[in-house]
């Protein structure tokens, strides 16, 4: 009888523990779902406003579902604004600048993580210290330099600096490279592999999560950048999406273009969402593993 009683108590405790865990998971999922809904509300409002007439955007209480939806807003924006030209300019700058950041930062990060040379740590600390230097502090001297080079009014000031790396991306990649076992490189070196071959065939494939993080960060920064194109681009046909979105507010002075601004903003946000959903797993893995080794 005692054995049966103990068995019954154990089964009861186990069932109670399972129910507790189940309700805990349900509560956690409800909280996360509520948080996700709150985070998505601005995007829902953006898409909803892009399908409304101007006066409907300012209605209170807000009207979340336009009735009827004005799909012609999208057609009229593409007819009134060179959206495809803005998108092509932005895509060109984004791809070239992001490619430059990934290549140069990975090379520099590998040097700081694996190579031993005099002053390595001092140079790395100096690079990290530039993070504290705001863009506004260097904006004027950098503009003067690009003016003397004759680059103002071209895409070069937005692309070339990216090929010299960035302190944050170098730091992220260096930290990840340091988590890769040194024994792999030693074995490859014994087999006769050179430094470039080790970097290309061993380090880069293993560092794919970190490279994904750096690539996504670079893509988002260059796609959404507004200040740098505003400073260096002068002709309307060279505008990026961010500049075109800003200029749209001043077309046909006196008219309310708010709903068209929402259309162009929706078109600008969609690639960002697509990139995030495609790379979210690699992003999480890369960020988690980056700080595992100091």
VOGU-3710 file (C-alpha; in Angstrom, 3 decimals, decimal comma):
1> xxxxxxxxxx> 0,000/0,000/0,000  2,803/2,396/0,865  4,467/1,734/-2,479  1,223/2,382/-4,312  0,679/5,598/-2,357  4,189/6,823/-3,178  3,713/5,957/-6,848  0,400/7,830/-6,869  1,994/10,899/-5,285  4,829/10,851/-7,809
11> xxxxxxxxxx> 2,395/10,579/-10,721  0,267/13,381/-9,287  3,329/15,616/-8,828  4,529/14,844/-12,342  1,110/15,653/-13,819  0,978/18,885/-11,828  4,462/19,838/-13,032  3,474/19,162/-16,654  0,361/21,325/-16,282  2,431/24,097/-14,722
21> xxxxxxxxxx> 4,930/23,982/-17,582  2,097/23,937/-20,132  0,392/26,982/-18,623  3,768/28,702/-18,374  4,394/28,164/-22,082  0,880/29,336/-22,944  1,353/32,503/-20,881  4,755/33,145/-22,454  3,354/32,731/-25,974  0,431/35,039/-25,208
31> xxxxxxxxxx> 2,777/37,723/-23,888  5,064/37,371/-26,903  2,104/37,446/-29,307  0,776/40,603/-27,653  4,214/42,209/-27,821  4,592/41,232/-31,463  1,191/42,714/-32,284  2,152/45,988/-30,619  5,436/46,062/-32,555  3,629/45,432/-35,857
41> xxxxxxxxxx> 0,979/48,104/-35,330  3,058/50,916/-36,938  3,574/48,779/-40,042  -0,146/47,940/-40,201  -0,931/51,640/-39,881  1,567/52,475/-42,654  0,039/49,999/-45,111  -3,486/51,014/-44,125  -2,732/54,717/-44,599  -1,224/54,067/-48,019
51> xxxxxxxxxx> -4,648/52,830/-49,158  -6,638/55,805/-47,853  -7,618/59,228/-49,064  -5,704/62,065/-47,332  -8,605/63,089/-45,071  -9,095/59,482/-43,870  -5,584/59,383/-42,377  -6,484/62,066/-39,823  -9,824/60,593/-38,766  -10,209/59,982/-35,029
61> xxxxxxxxxx> -10,734/57,335/-33,811  -8,376/55,794/-36,372  -9,845/53,765/-39,184  -7,617/50,694/-39,492  -9,242/49,104/-42,538  -9,856/51,529/-45,433  -13,234/51,133/-47,064  -12,869/51,074/-49,971  -9,069/50,662/-50,315  -7,567/53,121/-52,814
71> xxxxxxxxxx> -5,188/50,917/-54,830  -4,881/53,742/-57,315  -2,618/55,505/-54,800  0,184/53,121/-55,763  -0,403/53,686/-59,476  -0,452/57,477/-59,076  2,786/57,510/-57,059  4,618/55,509/-59,734  3,226/57,887/-62,374  4,162/61,056/-60,462
81> xxxxxxxxxx> 7,530/60,077/-58,984  10,483/58,199/-60,586  10,262/55,468/-57,953  12,140/52,900/-60,022  15,027/55,334/-60,599  15,204/56,037/-56,860  15,119/52,309/-56,138  17,847/51,591/-58,713  20,099/54,303/-57,235  19,531/53,016/-53,714
91> xxxxxxxxxx> 20,119/49,416/-54,762  23,384/50,312/-56,507  24,718/52,195/-53,491  23,483/49,568/-51,039  24,979/46,580/-52,862  28,385/48,146/-53,561  28,758/49,736/-50,125  27,609/46,599/-48,295  29,963/44,433/-50,347  32,812/46,778/-49,452
101> xxxxxxxxxx> 31,980/46,664/-45,744  31,853/42,854/-45,659  35,095/42,324/-47,612  37,213/44,975/-45,892  35,867/44,291/-42,395  36,395/40,537/-42,689  40,001/41,021/-43,808  40,722/43,476/-41,011  38,942/41,341/-38,419  40,931/38,257/-39,435
111> xxxxxxxxxx> 44,161/40,212/-39,054  43,228/41,366/-35,552  41,974/37,922/-34,532  44,719/35,657/-35,908  47,839/37,576/-36,911  50,425/38,665/-34,390  52,131/41,979/-35,059  53,492/44,819/-33,002  50,846/47,316/-31,906  47,944/45,092/-32,935
121> xxxxxxxxxx> 45,889/45,691/-29,789  46,646/49,430/-29,822  45,470/49,763/-33,427  42,334/47,755/-32,664  41,588/49,962/-29,641  42,082/53,043/-31,824  39,599/51,692/-34,386  37,041/50,962/-31,661  37,493/54,452/-30,221  36,173/55,938/-33,477
131> xxxxxxxxxx> 32,735/54,582/-32,547  32,504/57,416/-30,017  33,115/59,996/-32,760  29,733/61,162/-34,107  29,172/61,719/-37,816  28,424/65,398/-37,173  31,967/65,919/-35,859  33,589/64,747/-39,096  30,903/65,844/-41,552  32,461/69,172/-42,584
141> xxxxxxxxxx> 36,116/68,066/-42,998  35,014/64,934/-44,875  32,787/67,043/-47,131  35,696/69,408/-47,848  37,917/66,440/-48,708  35,350/64,972/-51,112  34,825/68,413/-52,656  38,545/68,706/-53,406  38,464/65,212/-54,920  35,533/66,259/-57,123
151> xxxxxxxxxx> 33,301/63,504/-55,756  30,408/65,662/-54,526  27,394/65,089/-56,740  28,373/61,466/-57,411  27,811/58,135/-55,659  31,500/57,787/-54,746  31,294/59,393/-51,247  28,553/56,898/-50,396  30,419/53,831/-51,686  34,196/54,276/-51,386
161> xxxxxxxxxx> 34,388/54,850/-47,575  32,599/51,528/-47,036  35,580/49,726/-48,603  37,710/50,785/-45,634  35,590/48,819/-43,156  33,714/49,946/-40,077  34,616/49,693/-36,388  31,437/47,879/-35,350  31,587/45,316/-38,150  35,302/44,706/-37,568
171> xxxxxxxxxx> 34,620/44,159/-33,878  31,744/41,732/-34,508  33,719/39,661/-36,993  36,876/39,647/-34,874  34,950/38,328/-31,891  33,430/35,547/-33,993  36,744/34,607/-35,628  38,232/34,152/-32,156  35,653/31,437/-31,393  36,926/29,287/-34,290
181> xxxxxxxxxx> 39,412/26,688/-32,969  43,013/27,499/-33,817  43,668/23,788/-34,376  41,795/23,948/-37,686  44,231/26,521/-39,027  47,212/24,623/-37,673  46,082/21,448/-39,433  45,535/23,338/-42,699  48,958/24,985/-42,397  50,595/21,589/-41,900
191> xxxxxxxxxx> 48,897/20,442/-45,108  50,512/23,371/-46,903  47,597/25,822/-47,048  48,496/29,511/-47,238  46,928/32,281/-45,171  44,614/33,441/-47,997  43,483/29,872/-48,635  42,827/29,256/-44,936  40,855/32,491/-44,762  38,779/31,710/-47,851
201> xxxxxxxxxx> 38,143/27,984/-47,340  38,016/27,602/-43,552  37,378/30,881/-41,749  34,748/32,424/-44,009  32,536/29,304/-44,326  32,591/28,798/-40,556  31,844/32,477/-39,972  28,708/32,517/-42,127  26,382/33,533/-39,236  28,573/36,514/-38,333
211> xxxxxxxxxx> 28,972/37,474/-41,986  25,187/37,362/-42,327  24,824/39,738/-39,383  27,346/42,169/-40,855  25,765/41,954/-44,311  22,264/42,603/-43,015  23,418/45,518/-40,851  25,232/47,038/-43,836  22,253/46,538/-46,146  19,830/48,139/-43,712
221> xxxxxxxxxx> 22,128/51,066/-43,000  22,773/51,887/-46,647  19,177/51,293/-47,757  17,759/53,614/-45,077  20,551/56,205/-45,033  19,239/59,743/-45,438  21,848/62,212/-44,169  24,818/61,169/-46,322  22,853/61,158/-49,618  21,307/64,494/-48,618
231> xxxxxxxxxx> 24,795/65,978/-48,255  26,450/64,562/-51,365  23,706/64,041/-53,967  22,539/67,182/-55,743  20,615/66,077/-58,837  17,106/64,726/-58,459  17,744/61,874/-60,897  20,432/60,595/-58,502  18,190/60,601/-55,420  17,884/57,536/-53,234
241> xxxxxxxxxx> 14,604/56,228/-51,837  15,067/58,160/-48,592  15,646/61,439/-50,444  12,768/60,743/-52,822  10,487/60,074/-49,863  11,487/63,389/-48,313  11,119/65,290/-51,610  7,649/63,819/-52,158  6,328/65,924/-49,286  7,122/69,123/-51,192
251> xxxxxxxxxx> 5,675/68,289/-54,591  2,832/70,464/-55,851  2,958/72,889/-52,931  -0,360/73,195/-51,143  -1,587/69,660/-51,839  -1,730/66,945/-49,194  0,596/64,163/-50,336  0,503/62,277/-47,047  -1,096/59,149/-48,504  1,507/59,089/-51,300
261> xxxxxxxxxx> 4,272/59,431/-48,726  2,797/56,377/-47,014  2,856/54,485/-50,324  6,532/55,231/-50,936  7,372/54,462/-47,302  5,634/51,068/-47,636  7,613/50,339/-50,780  10,805/51,280/-48,921  10,068/49,152/-45,832  9,160/45,926/-47,657
271> xxxxxxxxxx> 12,751/44,969/-48,647  13,833/45,469/-45,032  11,164/43,048/-43,800  12,016/40,501/-46,479  15,727/40,616/-45,575  14,953/40,176/-41,893  12,632/37,193/-42,342  15,088/35,461/-44,679  18,071/35,973/-42,381  16,545/35,956/-38,890
281> xxxxxxxxxx> 17,921/32,542/-37,906  21,464/33,381/-39,007  21,141/36,791/-37,345  20,265/35,243/-34,011  23,043/32,680/-34,216  25,626/35,230/-35,272  24,770/37,695/-32,519  24,687/34,985/-29,831  28,049/33,478/-30,779  29,844/36,772/-31,392
291> xxxx> 30,507/37,525/-27,732  31,487/34,025/-26,612  35,191/34,812/-26,527  36,771/38,082/-25,501
//
